[in-house]
């Protein structure tokens, strides 16, 4: 007779505490979202509340699939929501706002200076939101996307996009070629 894990099998799967805190894939009718007075995002699934979560798209760069993951403070997924567009009106509004903040991207229109010192790239750029100066600590934070696009994440987690390198002025293009 086979014995189950509860009957003495000492092998364990994933961390029991982490599994107990994870809800998994849920449908929108089971979910409610809101922000508290401190603008922290909360998600409730079947009455179980998760506070101070972060909403992230399952496919944030390559496409907009209709799955949203909610991560706790440790960055662990606690809820995976399917068909997010079917949330109730207020939850959908809160989610839209949270995702806009999460995926805010300034578009680089000109590169004034780009220099690397001890492996850290120092950028001085003009964006569609004004002048910005930032640092990129590792080349893996510069993602090449289709159609000549680049997505850059600075040392503070801010995102910058170059929509089309060829559309930039010649000096900006030359500075980018030296870094990318």
Buried (B, 14 or more C-beta within 10 A) or exposed (E): EEEEEEEEEEEEEEEEEEEEBBBEEBEBEBBBBBEEEEEEBBBBBEEEEBEEBBBBBBEBEEEEEBBBBBBBEEEEBBBBBBEBEBBEEEBBEBBBBBBEEBBEBBEBBBBBEBEEEEEEBEBBBBBEEEEBEBBBEEEEBBBEEEEEBBBBBBEEEEBBBBBEBEEBEEEBBEBBEEBB
